[in-house]
Amino acid sequence: MKIFYILFMVVLTVLQAKSQNRVNTQTVPEARLIRIYPNPAAIQITFNFEKRFDKNYSLHIFNFIGKKVHDLQTITPQTLVDVSAFYRGVYIFQVKDKAGKIIESGKFQVAK
């Protein structure tokens, strides 16, 4: 019986040591391509491209139920969008390349 107790304690110690030495395997999220401000916005919102800007990108803005409310086919590294005509609420944006692949997406809020 004493041998089982010793064996149990050894196994328990090994398992505890393994659990304490685990390396965090979570991946680091990739840096955002776009910085948007101010959020929430009332009159206009700025889409500022931090890295990898391509003149062929397009910007699409949808309301929270999925209806497209704004579409820009040509954008600049710092694009201003007038949101004064938007209703108060949450909006979703997508940046697509010329092939239609979504490069980045996110959300912002319009507050009036």
Backbone torsions as a table, in degrees:
resi	resn	phi	psi	omega
1	MET	NA	-37.4	-179.6
2	LYS	-64.9	-34.1	-179.9
3	ILE	-66.9	-37.5	177.3
4	PHE	-65.9	-37.7	178.0
5	TYR	-64.1	-44.9	179.4
6	ILE	-65.1	-43.5	178.1
7	LEU	-62.3	-42.1	177.5
8	PHE	-61.2	-43.5	-179.8
9	MET	-65.5	-37.7	178.9
10	VAL	-66.0	-46.1	179.4
11	VAL	-62.7	-43.5	179.3
12	LEU	-61.7	-41.7	179.2
13	THR	-64.7	-42.1	179.6
14	VAL	-64.9	-42.7	179.5
15	LEU	-65.0	-38.7	177.6
16	GLN	-65.9	-40.1	179.8
17	ALA	-64.9	-40.2	178.5
18	LYS	-65.9	-39.5	-178.3
19	SER	-69.9	-29.4	179.2
20	GLN	-79.0	-23.3	-178.0
21	ASN	-95.6	7.9	179.4
22	ARG	-65.6	139.6	178.1
23	VAL	-92.9	140.5	178.1
24	ASN	-67.1	116.0	-175.5
25	THR	-96.1	7.2	178.7
26	GLN	-70.1	141.5	179.8
27	THR	-83.3	149.7	177.4
28	VAL	-80.1	128.0	-178.8
29	PRO	-64.7	146.5	179.8
30	GLU	-69.6	146.2	-179.9
31	ALA	-62.6	145.1	-178.3
32	ARG	-69.8	144.4	178.3
33	LEU	-81.1	-33.4	-173.2
34	ILE	-123.2	139.3	170.3
35	ARG	-111.8	126.8	179.6
36	ILE	-114.0	139.7	179.2
37	TYR	-160.0	156.2	-13.8
38	PRO	-73.0	152.9	178.2
39	ASN	-135.9	107.2	12.6
40	PRO	-78.9	153.5	-178.8
41	ALA	-110.0	154.4	178.1
42	ALA	-120.3	-40.9	-175.1
43	ILE	-112.8	-49.1	179.3
44	GLN	-147.2	157.1	177.2
45	ILE	-128.5	143.3	-177.4
46	THR	-107.4	129.4	173.0
47	PHE	-105.2	108.7	-176.8
48	ASN	-109.1	115.8	-179.3
49	PHE	-79.7	120.4	-178.0
50	GLU	-79.6	-45.9	-176.0
51	LYS	-140.8	167.1	170.1
52	ARG	48.8	44.7	178.1
53	PHE	-75.0	138.1	177.5
54	ASP	-130.1	132.5	-177.5
55	LYS	-66.9	-12.4	179.3
56	ASN	-88.9	1.6	177.8
57	TYR	-69.9	151.9	173.2
58	SER	-127.8	152.3	-176.9
59	LEU	-117.2	129.1	180.0
60	HIS	-125.8	133.3	-179.9
61	ILE	-120.5	131.4	-178.9
62	PHE	-121.8	147.2	172.3
63	ASN	-77.8	179.2	-171.6
64	PHE	-70.7	-17.3	177.1
65	ILE	-94.1	2.2	172.5
66	GLY	100.3	3.7	178.9
67	LYS	-81.9	131.5	178.8
68	LYS	-71.4	124.1	-178.3
69	VAL	-111.5	-15.7	-179.5
70	HIS	-155.2	144.2	-176.7
71	ASP	-145.9	122.4	176.3
72	LEU	-121.1	119.3	-179.8
73	GLN	-86.9	-26.6	177.2
74	THR	-121.5	122.4	-179.8
75	ILE	-125.4	162.7	-179.6
76	THR	-115.5	170.7	179.0
77	PRO	-59.2	-24.9	174.6
78	GLN	-131.1	99.3	-175.4
79	THR	-103.5	128.7	176.4
80	LEU	-102.2	135.0	178.1
81	VAL	-122.1	127.1	178.0
82	ASP	-77.4	117.8	-179.6
83	VAL	-111.3	13.1	-177.8
84	SER	-65.5	-25.9	178.5
85	ALA	-89.8	-5.8	179.5
86	PHE	-76.6	148.9	172.8
87	TYR	-75.4	158.6	177.4
88	ARG	-64.9	135.0	178.3
89	GLY	152.9	-167.6	-178.4
90	VAL	-100.0	136.5	179.9
91	TYR	-125.5	150.7	-179.7
92	ILE	-114.3	135.8	177.3
93	PHE	-118.2	152.2	174.7
94	GLN	-134.4	136.2	172.4
95	VAL	-109.2	123.7	-177.9
96	LYS	-119.5	150.6	173.3
97	ASP	-85.7	-178.5	-174.3
98	LYS	-68.3	-19.0	177.3
99	ALA	-84.7	-6.9	179.4
100	GLY	94.3	2.9	178.9
101	LYS	-76.6	134.1	179.4
102	ILE	-74.3	118.0	180.0
103	ILE	-85.0	-41.6	180.0
104	GLU	-155.9	150.5	175.2
105	SER	-143.8	162.6	-179.2
106	GLY	-175.2	-169.1	180.0
107	LYS	-138.4	157.5	174.2
108	PHE	-146.7	168.3	-176.4
109	GLN	-121.9	141.3	173.4
110	VAL	-108.1	123.6	-179.8
111	ALA	-124.0	131.6	179.5
112	LYS	-125.4	NA	NA
